[in-house]
């Protein structure tokens, strides 16, 4: 297929072993479009990006991509002995070459072939804004928080986060015709994320990005591609993430309405086949002088009954075969607590609590029914505070008081179960069946929890807390390892939590839409 400024994928299939990751996936993106890929973890977002970038080949289907395509990988395509300056120079190499070509060709414009080539190079140069490249490079390096790094430093001396940001910077400096990004906001602080959002919205080419950052998707994307194989399969939703949410809610309402309508129709048809159609019979005995007429009209009625029964049965069979499946139940807490503390009761309190080098809190009270968001950068003391409140960590000083009978539950970032040989099914005893929550895949219900990944264990722990809600629910980065659809459900269900909820989170969308109190920590202290 010939080079094109468009990015086209047609009927892509990808299979790893016995697992089909992508099945007949198609998408189209034109210059100026920015597509966001969303869907359940493991649905194939990263795989699709690799296929679009040419890093891997599809088992079936075809891809048309621009000749200049940039892909953000987890590891830089440079040796660890190379320097930061060499990475920047590499990103500018094509631009430098274009400058040299224009300078050389400008001396031979009387040659028609040279003139034509000059036009092609000039068009490329204008598309990549080569005359502003050095200023753009410096701006990008600074905007991604790399300005303080010496250009002579070897890549091996940088942290993983610094290398990731440098790789992203190199792509933005290059400004390729198609930019493919897998979780580009990892390792970025709020300021750097806002800078990246501005840069991407100014790019003239195609952008395709997979991200769990909803604020980022809302700020950058012109369309959302949902890879979940739900009712209608893979779907393109026009607009930003907010528009996608509105469309999904409307789609869910239509799904529920269609399901209810079809179930009502199925019930009516079954009744018609079993009772109503047969009730058309005249049911009167023939008169002595009317046997012939009775036989005639009786036969006609029987034919009418048979036709109605047959038509109803055909419709019943068709609808039974084509009916939509029942919409999965959203996350919901179990019934109200059996011994719920009274409203406005003090559940937890801290006085002059400190943990050396990690936390120093003068006073904190958690009241039943309260909603508290704990904010702060990495290392600010958020996880330490939650562990002290949960009784998992004994402070070096101060007092932590828990009201009598109050149960506290903590969702940790790295969940470990005391009995790793037990299965999720055996550990869960909530009122709602575990499979219906959508947090644990059916294939994992009977696996030993010790064999589950960190994300799978966290989802199980969250399911247990929802199925057996405590009086005080402590959540440490609860949106990590969840698909965006589950994150939205979790945020909705937390509004109806029967006890107090304390959340520590970096999630910008969650923080933006939070309606409860906030506690900001800096250096382990209240800011």
Secondary structure as a PSIPRED ss2 file (coil, helix, strand):
# PSIPRED VFORMAT (PSIPRED V4.0)

   1 X C   1.000  0.000  0.000
   2 X C   1.000  0.000  0.000
   3 X C   1.000  0.000  0.000
   4 X C   1.000  0.000  0.000
   5 X C   1.000  0.000  0.000
   6 X C   1.000  0.000  0.000
   7 X E   0.000  0.000  1.000
   8 X E   0.000  0.000  1.000
   9 X E   0.000  0.000  1.000
  10 X E   0.000  0.000  1.000
  11 X E   0.000  0.000  1.000
  12 X E   0.000  0.000  1.000
  13 X E   0.000  0.000  1.000
  14 X E   0.000  0.000  1.000
  15 X E   0.000  0.000  1.000
  16 X E   0.000  0.000  1.000
  17 X C   1.000  0.000  0.000
  18 X C   1.000  0.000  0.000
  19 X E   0.000  0.000  1.000
  20 X E   0.000  0.000  1.000
  21 X E   0.000  0.000  1.000
  22 X E   0.000  0.000  1.000
  23 X E   0.000  0.000  1.000
  24 X E   0.000  0.000  1.000
  25 X E   0.000  0.000  1.000
  26 X E   0.000  0.000  1.000
  27 X E   0.000  0.000  1.000
  28 X E   0.000  0.000  1.000
  29 X E   0.000  0.000  1.000
  30 X C   1.000  0.000  0.000
  31 X C   1.000  0.000  0.000
  32 X C   1.000  0.000  0.000
  33 X C   1.000  0.000  0.000
  34 X E   0.000  0.000  1.000
  35 X E   0.000  0.000  1.000
  36 X E   0.000  0.000  1.000
  37 X E   0.000  0.000  1.000
  38 X E   0.000  0.000  1.000
  39 X C   1.000  0.000  0.000
  40 X C   1.000  0.000  0.000
  41 X C   1.000  0.000  0.000
  42 X C   1.000  0.000  0.000
  43 X C   1.000  0.000  0.000
  44 X C   1.000  0.000  0.000
  45 X H   0.000  1.000  0.000
  46 X H   0.000  1.000  0.000
  47 X H   0.000  1.000  0.000
  48 X H   0.000  1.000  0.000
  49 X H   0.000  1.000  0.000
  50 X H   0.000  1.000  0.000
  51 X H   0.000  1.000  0.000
  52 X H   0.000  1.000  0.000
  53 X H   0.000  1.000  0.000
  54 X C   1.000  0.000  0.000
  55 X C   1.000  0.000  0.000
  56 X C   1.000  0.000  0.000
  57 X C   1.000  0.000  0.000
  58 X C   1.000  0.000  0.000
  59 X C   1.000  0.000  0.000
  60 X E   0.000  0.000  1.000
  61 X E   0.000  0.000  1.000
  62 X E   0.000  0.000  1.000
  63 X E   0.000  0.000  1.000
  64 X E   0.000  0.000  1.000
  65 X C   1.000  0.000  0.000
  66 X C   1.000  0.000  0.000
  67 X C   1.000  0.000  0.000
  68 X C   1.000  0.000  0.000
  69 X E   0.000  0.000  1.000
  70 X E   0.000  0.000  1.000
  71 X E   0.000  0.000  1.000
  72 X E   0.000  0.000  1.000
  73 X C   1.000  0.000  0.000
  74 X C   1.000  0.000  0.000
  75 X C   1.000  0.000  0.000
  76 X C   1.000  0.000  0.000
  77 X C   1.000  0.000  0.000
  78 X C   1.000  0.000  0.000
  79 X C   1.000  0.000  0.000
  80 X C   1.000  0.000  0.000
  81 X C   1.000  0.000  0.000
  82 X C   1.000  0.000  0.000
  83 X E   0.000  0.000  1.000
  84 X H   0.000  1.000  0.000
  85 X H   0.000  1.000  0.000
  86 X H   0.000  1.000  0.000
  87 X H   0.000  1.000  0.000
  88 X H   0.000  1.000  0.000
  89 X H   0.000  1.000  0.000
  90 X H   0.000  1.000  0.000
  91 X H   0.000  1.000  0.000
  92 X H   0.000  1.000  0.000
  93 X H   0.000  1.000  0.000
  94 X H   0.000  1.000  0.000
  95 X H   0.000  1.000  0.000
  96 X H   0.000  1.000  0.000
  97 X H   0.000  1.000  0.000
  98 X H   0.000  1.000  0.000
  99 X H   0.000  1.000  0.000
 100 X H   0.000  1.000  0.000
 101 X H   0.000  1.000  0.000
 102 X H   0.000  1.000  0.000
 103 X H   0.000  1.000  0.000
 104 X H   0.000  1.000  0.000
 105 X H   0.000  1.000  0.000
 106 X H   0.000  1.000  0.000
 107 X H   0.000  1.000  0.000
 108 X H   0.000  1.000  0.000
 109 X C   1.000  0.000  0.000
 110 X C   1.000  0.000  0.000
 111 X C   1.000  0.000  0.000
 112 X H   0.000  1.000  0.000
 113 X H   0.000  1.000  0.000
 114 X H   0.000  1.000  0.000
 115 X H   0.000  1.000  0.000
 116 X H   0.000  1.000  0.000
 117 X H   0.000  1.000  0.000
 118 X H   0.000  1.000  0.000
 119 X H   0.000  1.000  0.000
 120 X H   0.000  1.000  0.000
 121 X H   0.000  1.000  0.000
 122 X H   0.000  1.000  0.000
 123 X H   0.000  1.000  0.000
 124 X H   0.000  1.000  0.000
 125 X H   0.000  1.000  0.000
 126 X H   0.000  1.000  0.000
 127 X H   0.000  1.000  0.000
 128 X C   1.000  0.000  0.000
 129 X C   1.000  0.000  0.000
 130 X H   0.000  1.000  0.000
 131 X H   0.000  1.000  0.000
 132 X H   0.000  1.000  0.000
 133 X H   0.000  1.000  0.000
 134 X H   0.000  1.000  0.000
 135 X H   0.000  1.000  0.000
 136 X H   0.000  1.000  0.000
 137 X H   0.000  1.000  0.000
 138 X H   0.000  1.000  0.000
 139 X H   0.000  1.000  0.000
 140 X H   0.000  1.000  0.000
 141 X H   0.000  1.000  0.000
 142 X H   0.000  1.000  0.000
 143 X H   0.000  1.000  0.000
 144 X C   1.000  0.000  0.000
 145 X C   1.000  0.000  0.000
 146 X C   1.000  0.000  0.000
 147 X C   1.000  0.000  0.000
 148 X C   1.000  0.000  0.000
 149 X C   1.000  0.000  0.000
 150 X C   1.000  0.000  0.000
 151 X C   1.000  0.000  0.000
 152 X C   1.000  0.000  0.000
 153 X C   1.000  0.000  0.000
 154 X E   0.000  0.000  1.000
 155 X H   0.000  1.000  0.000
 156 X H   0.000  1.000  0.000
 157 X H   0.000  1.000  0.000
 158 X C   1.000  0.000  0.000
 159 X C   1.000  0.000  0.000
 160 X H   0.000  1.000  0.000
 161 X H   0.000  1.000  0.000
 162 X H   0.000  1.000  0.000
 163 X H   0.000  1.000  0.000
 164 X H   0.000  1.000  0.000
 165 X H   0.000  1.000  0.000
 166 X H   0.000  1.000  0.000
 167 X H   0.000  1.000  0.000
 168 X H   0.000  1.000  0.000
 169 X H   0.000  1.000  0.000
 170 X H   0.000  1.000  0.000
 171 X H   0.000  1.000  0.000
 172 X H   0.000  1.000  0.000
 173 X H   0.000  1.000  0.000
 174 X H   0.000  1.000  0.000
 175 X C   1.000  0.000  0.000
 176 X C   1.000  0.000  0.000
 177 X C   1.000  0.000  0.000
 178 X E   0.000  0.000  1.000
 179 X E   0.000  0.000  1.000
 180 X E   0.000  0.000  1.000
 181 X E   0.000  0.000  1.000
 182 X E   0.000  0.000  1.000
 183 X C   1.000  0.000  0.000
 184 X C   1.000  0.000  0.000
 185 X C   1.000  0.000  0.000
 186 X C   1.000  0.000  0.000
 187 X C   1.000  0.000  0.000
 188 X C   1.000  0.000  0.000
 189 X C   1.000  0.000  0.000
 190 X H   0.000  1.000  0.000
 191 X H   0.000  1.000  0.000
 192 X H   0.000  1.000  0.000
 193 X H   0.000  1.000  0.000
 194 X H   0.000  1.000  0.000
 195 X H   0.000  1.000  0.000
 196 X H   0.000  1.000  0.000
 197 X H   0.000  1.000  0.000
 198 X H   0.000  1.000  0.000
 199 X H   0.000  1.000  0.000
 200 X H   0.000  1.000  0.000
 201 X H   0.000  1.000  0.000
 202 X H   0.000  1.000  0.000
 203 X C   1.000  0.000  0.000
 204 X C   1.000  0.000  0.000
 205 X C   1.000  0.000  0.000
 206 X E   0.000  0.000  1.000
 207 X E   0.000  0.000  1.000
 208 X E   0.000  0.000  1.000
 209 X E   0.000  0.000  1.000
 210 X E   0.000  0.000  1.000
 211 X C   1.000  0.000  0.000
 212 X C   1.000  0.000  0.000
 213 X C   1.000  0.000  0.000
 214 X H   0.000  1.000  0.000
 215 X H   0.000  1.000  0.000
 216 X H   0.000  1.000  0.000
 217 X H   0.000  1.000  0.000
 218 X H   0.000  1.000  0.000
 219 X H   0.000  1.000  0.000
 220 X H   0.000  1.000  0.000
 221 X C   1.000  0.000  0.000
 222 X C   1.000  0.000  0.000
 223 X E   0.000  0.000  1.000
 224 X E   0.000  0.000  1.000
 225 X E   0.000  0.000  1.000
 226 X E   0.000  0.000  1.000
 227 X C   1.000  0.000  0.000
 228 X C   1.000  0.000  0.000
 229 X C   1.000  0.000  0.000
 230 X C   1.000  0.000  0.000
 231 X C   1.000  0.000  0.000
 232 X C   1.000  0.000  0.000
 233 X C   1.000  0.000  0.000
 234 X C   1.000  0.000  0.000
 235 X E   0.000  0.000  1.000
 236 X E   0.000  0.000  1.000
 237 X E   0.000  0.000  1.000
 238 X E   0.000  0.000  1.000
 239 X C   1.000  0.000  0.000
 240 X C   1.000  0.000  0.000
 241 X H   0.000  1.000  0.000
 242 X H   0.000  1.000  0.000
 243 X H   0.000  1.000  0.000
 244 X H   0.000  1.000  0.000
 245 X H   0.000  1.000  0.000
 246 X H   0.000  1.000  0.000
 247 X H   0.000  1.000  0.000
 248 X H   0.000  1.000  0.000
 249 X H   0.000  1.000  0.000
 250 X H   0.000  1.000  0.000
 251 X H   0.000  1.000  0.000
 252 X H   0.000  1.000  0.000
 253 X H   0.000  1.000  0.000
 254 X H   0.000  1.000  0.000
 255 X H   0.000  1.000  0.000
 256 X H   0.000  1.000  0.000
 257 X H   0.000  1.000  0.000
 258 X H   0.000  1.000  0.000
 259 X H   0.000  1.000  0.000
 260 X H   0.000  1.000  0.000
 261 X H   0.000  1.000  0.000
 262 X H   0.000  1.000  0.000
 263 X H   0.000  1.000  0.000
 264 X H   0.000  1.000  0.000
 265 X H   0.000  1.000  0.000
 266 X H   0.000  1.000  0.000
 267 X H   0.000  1.000  0.000
 268 X H   0.000  1.000  0.000
 269 X H   0.000  1.000  0.000
 270 X H   0.000  1.000  0.000
 271 X H   0.000  1.000  0.000
 272 X H   0.000  1.000  0.000
 273 X H   0.000  1.000  0.000
 274 X H   0.000  1.000  0.000
 275 X H   0.000  1.000  0.000
 276 X H   0.000  1.000  0.000
 277 X H   0.000  1.000  0.000
 278 X H   0.000  1.000  0.000
 279 X H   0.000  1.000  0.000
 280 X H   0.000  1.000  0.000
 281 X C   1.000  0.000  0.000
 282 X C   1.000  0.000  0.000
 283 X C   1.000  0.000  0.000
 284 X C   1.000  0.000  0.000
 285 X C   1.000  0.000  0.000
 286 X C   1.000  0.000  0.000
 287 X C   1.000  0.000  0.000
 288 X C   1.000  0.000  0.000
 289 X C   1.000  0.000  0.000
 290 X C   1.000  0.000  0.000
 291 X H   0.000  1.000  0.000
 292 X H   0.000  1.000  0.000
 293 X H   0.000  1.000  0.000
 294 X H   0.000  1.000  0.000
 295 X H   0.000  1.000  0.000
 296 X H   0.000  1.000  0.000
 297 X H   0.000  1.000  0.000
 298 X H   0.000  1.000  0.000
 299 X H   0.000  1.000  0.000
 300 X H   0.000  1.000  0.000
 301 X H   0.000  1.000  0.000
 302 X H   0.000  1.000  0.000
 303 X H   0.000  1.000  0.000
 304 X H   0.000  1.000  0.000
 305 X H   0.000  1.000  0.000
 306 X H   0.000  1.000  0.000
 307 X H   0.000  1.000  0.000
 308 X H   0.000  1.000  0.000
 309 X H   0.000  1.000  0.000
 310 X H   0.000  1.000  0.000
 311 X H   0.000  1.000  0.000
 312 X H   0.000  1.000  0.000
 313 X H   0.000  1.000  0.000
 314 X H   0.000  1.000  0.000
 315 X H   0.000  1.000  0.000
 316 X H   0.000  1.000  0.000
 317 X H   0.000  1.000  0.000
 318 X H   0.000  1.000  0.000
 319 X H   0.000  1.000  0.000
 320 X H   0.000  1.000  0.000
 321 X H   0.000  1.000  0.000
 322 X H   0.000  1.000  0.000
 323 X C   1.000  0.000  0.000
 324 X C   1.000  0.000  0.000
 325 X C   1.000  0.000  0.000
 326 X C   1.000  0.000  0.000
 327 X C   1.000  0.000  0.000
 328 X C   1.000  0.000  0.000
 329 X C   1.000  0.000  0.000
 330 X C   1.000  0.000  0.000
 331 X C   1.000  0.000  0.000
 332 X C   1.000  0.000  0.000
 333 X C   1.000  0.000  0.000
 334 X C   1.000  0.000  0.000
 335 X C   1.000  0.000  0.000
 336 X C   1.000  0.000  0.000
 337 X C   1.000  0.000  0.000
 338 X C   1.000  0.000  0.000
 339 X C   1.000  0.000  0.000
 340 X C   1.000  0.000  0.000
 341 X C   1.000  0.000  0.000
 342 X C   1.000  0.000  0.000
 343 X C   1.000  0.000  0.000
 344 X C   1.000  0.000  0.000
 345 X C   1.000  0.000  0.000
 346 X E   0.000  0.000  1.000
 347 X E   0.000  0.000  1.000
 348 X E   0.000  0.000  1.000
 349 X E   0.000  0.000  1.000
 350 X E   0.000  0.000  1.000
 351 X E   0.000  0.000  1.000
 352 X E   0.000  0.000  1.000
 353 X E   0.000  0.000  1.000
 354 X E   0.000  0.000  1.000
 355 X E   0.000  0.000  1.000
 356 X C   1.000  0.000  0.000
 357 X C   1.000  0.000  0.000
 358 X C   1.000  0.000  0.000
 359 X E   0.000  0.000  1.000
 360 X E   0.000  0.000  1.000
 361 X E   0.000  0.000  1.000
 362 X E   0.000  0.000  1.000
 363 X E   0.000  0.000  1.000
 364 X E   0.000  0.000  1.000
 365 X E   0.000  0.000  1.000
 366 X E   0.000  0.000  1.000
 367 X E   0.000  0.000  1.000
 368 X C   1.000  0.000  0.000
 369 X C   1.000  0.000  0.000
 370 X C   1.000  0.000  0.000
 371 X E   0.000  0.000  1.000
 372 X E   0.000  0.000  1.000
 373 X E   0.000  0.000  1.000
 374 X E   0.000  0.000  1.000
 375 X E   0.000  0.000  1.000
 376 X C   1.000  0.000  0.000
 377 X C   1.000  0.000  0.000
 378 X C   1.000  0.000  0.000
 379 X C   1.000  0.000  0.000
 380 X C   1.000  0.000  0.000
 381 X C   1.000  0.000  0.000
 382 X H   0.000  1.000  0.000
 383 X H   0.000  1.000  0.000
 384 X H   0.000  1.000  0.000
 385 X H   0.000  1.000  0.000
 386 X H   0.000  1.000  0.000
 387 X H   0.000  1.000  0.000
 388 X H   0.000  1.000  0.000
 389 X H   0.000  1.000  0.000
 390 X H   0.000  1.000  0.000
 391 X C   1.000  0.000  0.000
 392 X C   1.000  0.000  0.000
 393 X C   1.000  0.000  0.000
 394 X C   1.000  0.000  0.000
 395 X C   1.000  0.000  0.000
 396 X C   1.000  0.000  0.000
 397 X E   0.000  0.000  1.000
 398 X E   0.000  0.000  1.000
 399 X E   0.000  0.000  1.000
 400 X E   0.000  0.000  1.000
 401 X E   0.000  0.000  1.000
 402 X E   0.000  0.000  1.000
 403 X C   1.000  0.000  0.000
 404 X C   1.000  0.000  0.000
 405 X C   1.000  0.000  0.000
 406 X C   1.000  0.000  0.000
 407 X C   1.000  0.000  0.000
 408 X E   0.000  0.000  1.000
 409 X E   0.000  0.000  1.000
 410 X E   0.000  0.000  1.000
 411 X E   0.000  0.000  1.000
 412 X C   1.000  0.000  0.000
 413 X C   1.000  0.000  0.000
 414 X C   1.000  0.000  0.000
 415 X C   1.000  0.000  0.000
 416 X C   1.000  0.000  0.000
 417 X C   1.000  0.000  0.000
 418 X C   1.000  0.000  0.000
 419 X C   1.000  0.000  0.000
 420 X C   1.000  0.000  0.000
 421 X C   1.000  0.000  0.000
 422 X C   1.000  0.000  0.000
 423 X E   0.000  0.000  1.000
 424 X H   0.000  1.000  0.000
 425 X H   0.000  1.000  0.000
 426 X H   0.000  1.000  0.000
 427 X H   0.000  1.000  0.000
 428 X C   1.000  0.000  0.000
 429 X C   1.000  0.000  0.000
 430 X C   1.000  0.000  0.000
 431 X C   1.000  0.000  0.000
 432 X C   1.000  0.000  0.000
 433 X C   1.000  0.000  0.000
 434 X H   0.000  1.000  0.000
 435 X H   0.000  1.000  0.000
 436 X H   0.000  1.000  0.000
 437 X H   0.000  1.000  0.000
 438 X C   1.000  0.000  0.000
 439 X C   1.000  0.000  0.000
 440 X C   1.000  0.000  0.000
 441 X C   1.000  0.000  0.000
 442 X H   0.000  1.000  0.000
 443 X H   0.000  1.000  0.000
 444 X H   0.000  1.000  0.000
 445 X C   1.000  0.000  0.000
 446 X C   1.000  0.000  0.000
 447 X C   1.000  0.000  0.000
 448 X E   0.000  0.000  1.000
 449 X H   0.000  1.000  0.000
 450 X H   0.000  1.000  0.000
 451 X H   0.000  1.000  0.000
 452 X C   1.000  0.000  0.000
 453 X C   1.000  0.000  0.000
 454 X H   0.000  1.000  0.000
 455 X H   0.000  1.000  0.000
 456 X H   0.000  1.000  0.000
 457 X H   0.000  1.000  0.000
 458 X H   0.000  1.000  0.000
 459 X H   0.000  1.000  0.000
 460 X H   0.000  1.000  0.000
 461 X H   0.000  1.000  0.000
 462 X H   0.000  1.000  0.000
 463 X H   0.000  1.000  0.000
 464 X H   0.000  1.000  0.000
 465 X H   0.000  1.000  0.000
 466 X H   0.000  1.000  0.000
 467 X H   0.000  1.000  0.000
 468 X C   1.000  0.000  0.000
 469 X C   1.000  0.000  0.000
 470 X C   1.000  0.000  0.000
 471 X C   1.000  0.000  0.000
 472 X E   0.000  0.000  1.000
 473 X E   0.000  0.000  1.000
 474 X E   0.000  0.000  1.000
 475 X E   0.000  0.000  1.000
 476 X E   0.000  0.000  1.000
 477 X C   1.000  0.000  0.000
 478 X C   1.000  0.000  0.000
 479 X C   1.000  0.000  0.000
 480 X C   1.000  0.000  0.000
 481 X C   1.000  0.000  0.000
 482 X C   1.000  0.000  0.000
 483 X C   1.000  0.000  0.000
 484 X H   0.000  1.000  0.000
 485 X H   0.000  1.000  0.000
 486 X H   0.000  1.000  0.000
 487 X H   0.000  1.000  0.000
 488 X H   0.000  1.000  0.000
 489 X H   0.000  1.000  0.000
 490 X H   0.000  1.000  0.000
 491 X H   0.000  1.000  0.000
 492 X H   0.000  1.000  0.000
 493 X H   0.000  1.000  0.000
 494 X H   0.000  1.000  0.000
 495 X C   1.000  0.000  0.000
 496 X C   1.000  0.000  0.000
 497 X C   1.000  0.000  0.000
 498 X C   1.000  0.000  0.000
 499 X C   1.000  0.000  0.000
 500 X E   0.000  0.000  1.000
 501 X E   0.000  0.000  1.000
 502 X E   0.000  0.000  1.000
 503 X E   0.000  0.000  1.000
 504 X E   0.000  0.000  1.000
 505 X C   1.000  0.000  0.000
 506 X C   1.000  0.000  0.000
 507 X C   1.000  0.000  0.000
 508 X H   0.000  1.000  0.000
 509 X H   0.000  1.000  0.000
 510 X H   0.000  1.000  0.000
 511 X H   0.000  1.000  0.000
 512 X H   0.000  1.000  0.000
 513 X C   1.000  0.000  0.000
 514 X C   1.000  0.000  0.000
 515 X C   1.000  0.000  0.000
 516 X C   1.000  0.000  0.000
 517 X E   0.000  0.000  1.000
 518 X E   0.000  0.000  1.000
 519 X E   0.000  0.000  1.000
 520 X E   0.000  0.000  1.000
 521 X E   0.000  0.000  1.000
 522 X E   0.000  0.000  1.000
 523 X C   1.000  0.000  0.000
 524 X C   1.000  0.000  0.000
 525 X E   0.000  0.000  1.000
 526 X E   0.000  0.000  1.000
 527 X C   1.000  0.000  0.000
